Amino acid sequence: MEMLDIKKELQQNSYPGRGIIIGKSADGTKAVTAYFIMGRSENSRNRVFVQEGQGIRTQAFDPSKLVDPSLIIYAPVRVLGNKTIVTNGDQTDTIYDGMDKQLTFEQSLRCREFEPDCPNYTPRISGILKVAEGKFNYAMSILKSNNGNPDSCNRFTFAYENPIAGEGRFIHTYKCDGNPLPSFEGEPKLISIPNDMDEFANDLWNSLNPDNKVSLFVRYIDIASGEYKTTIINKNK
């Protein structure tokens, strides 16, 4: 698979929607994840990321302008022991609860489908990172309608064991802008992951469409110790 330049991928796509990146830093010492949200409507753009425990939550920037919280207010990131869960919806809680009951990542998502936002039927994208005993592996999932037909849910899970240093995968909700919005196609894209968290966060943020970007979360987890550093960037301040 060709390694893509994440900056070009984002600069050439005005609306990938929500995106998850997971991979390993170039020096092989950090497990890395990033999650961003974008918005076209005033309701979607009226958000910020805030820290909540070891994870984050979306929150209305101006509560007086919040119209429908059902699909935009959720916890994108939660931590369960040595596992970090990253998703674009309230399926974060579904995965957390399922894995807490010894279900697998894939089994936990069996009760969920794409979002009910006709005519887009936004895919639910999810990721799980496990850092334990000096080892790191991860998986990504997408639940999507069958080419826009809500009568059928297509489920894809991609697992990455012993990831290669400097490599990551990028999955996003929409192939590009449109009406209705076309769902992401294919397997997660191969991209490079640098050592410097601030450099990576700035590259991602500055490459997202300036009108549509809303918030960005990036975390680097030390594979040896499990300790992590996090950065959050919000357009609304």
N, C-alpha and C positions, 0 to 999 in steps of 0.2 A: 504494500500500500504506500502511495506517495505521501511524504510528510508535507503538510500544508503550513503556510505562514498564517498564524492565527490573526495577526494584524490585518492582512489582506482579506482573509475570510470575513472579518467583521466590517471592514471598510467597504467591501463590495456588496454587502447585504444590509439594506436599510432597516430590515425588520426580521431578524431571526427569532424574535420573541423572548423566550426565556432560554438560558443556556447553562449547561453543566460541563465543567472540565475536571477530569481526575487524571493524575499521573504521578511521576516521580521526578524529583529535581535532577539536574544534570550531574551533580556529584553523587547521586544515589543515596543521600542521607535523609531526604524529606519526602513524605507523602503529601501530595498537593491537591487541593480542590478549589474550585472557583464556581460561583453561581451569580448570574446577573438576571435582572428583570428589565423589561422595556414596556412601553405603553403607548397606545394611540389615542385612547379616550382620556378625558379629564379624570375619571375615576381611577383608571389604571396608573396614571401619572402621579396621582396624589398619594404617594407612598414613600416610605423610608425603611431601611433595615435598622433594627435596634437589637442589641445583645439581649439574650434571655438565657440565663444559666450558661452552659457550655455551647449553646447554639445561638440562633438568631430568630427573629420574628419580623414579619412585615407589619407596619403600623401606618395609619393614615397620617399624612403630614398636617393636613387641615381637617380635623374631625367634622367640621360643619359642612364640608363638601363631599363626605363619604356617602355614596348612594347605595351600593350593594356590596357588602363585605364578603359574600359567600365564596367567591373564587379568587379574591385578591388579598385577603387577610389570613395568614397561616404561618406556620413555623417551617421555613425552608431547610433549616439545619438543626438536627438534634444529635446528641451523643448518648450511646448505650454501651457502657463499659469501654471496650477497645474498638468500638465501631462508631463511625461517623456517617450519618444518614443525610443526604442532600436531595431535595426534590423541588418540583415547581408547584406543589399544592399540599392539601392536608393529608395526602398519602404518606407524608413524613410520619404522622402519628400512626397510621395503619402499619407501616413497616416496623416502627418502634415497638408497638404493642405485639405484633406477630412474632418478631424475633425475640422479644422478651419471654414469649411462650414457647420458644425453641422451634418456631417455624423458620424456614429458609427465607432469604430475600425474595425469591421468586414466589414461594408459597404465600407469603404475606400479601402480595399484590394480586392474588387470584380473585379477591373480592372486589377489586377496583377496575374501572374502565377509564376511557378518555373523558374529558370534561363535557358536561351537557350544554355547551354554549353553541347551539345551532346558529349559523351553518358551519362554524369553524371546527367544532368538535376538537378542541385543542388537545393534543397528546399529553399524557402524563409522563414526564421524564423523571427518572430517579437514579440515584447512585448510592453505593455503599462502600466505604473504605474500612478495612480491618488492619490495624497495626498492633502486632503482638509478638513478643519474644524476638524482637529484632527483625521481623518479617512484615511484609506489606503485600496485600492483594486487594483487588477491587472488582466491582461489577456495576453495570449500567443497564437500565431498562427503559423501554418505551412502550406505552399502551396507546394504540391509535385506531381510529376508525378505518374501515376498509375502503380507502380511496374516497373518503367523505360520506360513505354509507354507514349510518349509525347502527344498522342492524347487526353488524359484525365487528368484533373487537380483535385486532391483530396484536399479539403479544411477542415482544422480542427481548431477550436477556443476553447480555454480552459479558463474559467473565474474563478477567485478566489476572493470571497467576504470575507471581514474581516479575512484575513490570520492569522493563528496561529503563535504566537511568536516562533521563533527558527526554523521555517520551510520555505523551499523555493522549487522552481521547476527549473529543468534544462532541456533544450532542445538544441539539436545540429543538424547540417545539415546531417552528415553521421553516419550510424550505426557503421562503422569501415572502415579501409583502404581497398582498392580493386580497380580493374579495370574491369568495371566501378565502381565508388564509390556507395555503396548501401545507400539509403536514410534512415534517422532516422525512427524508427517504434514505434508506441504506443503513450501514453500520456506522458507529461513531467515527468521526474523522481523526486521523493521526496528526498530532501537532507536537511541537517541541516545548519543553518546560525548563525555564532557566533556574538558576540557584537563588536569585534575589527576588524576594517576595514583593518588595515595593516596585521594582522594575516591571515585574509581571503584571501587577495590579494597574500600574500606570499605562502600560501598553494596551491592556484590555479596555480600560475606561476610555482612553483617548481614541480608540479605534471604533467604539460603538457610536452609532448615529446620534449626533448631538441633540436632535429634537426628540427622539424616541427613548433614549436611555433614561433609566430611573435610579437603579441602585446596583452595587457590586459588592460581593463578599469574596475574600480570598483567605485561605488558611494553609499554612505550612506546618506539618506535624513531623517532629523528629522521630524517625523510625526506631532508633535505639532506646530513647527514653519515653516516648509518647507525649512529651511536652509540645505545645503548639503556640504559634503566633498567628494573629488574625488582623486583617485590615478590612474596613468597611468604608465605601465611598457612596455618598448620597447626593443626587442632583439637587434635591430640596434641602435647604439649610435654614 
